[in-house]
Amino acid sequence: MSAEPFPWREAMAIGFGVLRLSSREFWALTPRELASAIEGLTGRTSAPMDRERLEELARRFPD
């Protein structure tokens, strides 16, 4: 399985261009907070994340 990079370009475009966040505000957000903000704009598009998906993301994007 090849890991896809996190879509930073899209995340920043929404954070800065649509939500009008400052750099400080954007980089202070957790991924869950950013996802919630995007969901507020677009509506829920999928089912909540299950444990398997969370573990996959943790492997792909360790920090």
C-alpha positions, 0 to 999 in steps of 0.5 A: 500500500502506498501512502498518499501525502496529506492534502496540505494544499487543499487544507490551506486553501480552505483554511486561508481562502474560505475560512479566512483564518490567519496563519496562527489560527490555522496552524493552531487547529487540530486536524479534527477541528479543521475537519469540523470547520470544513464539514460546517461549510460542506456538510457531512459527507461520510460516516464517522471514522472507525478505529481501522481508519484511525489506525491507518491514518496514524500509520500514514501520518505519525507525529 
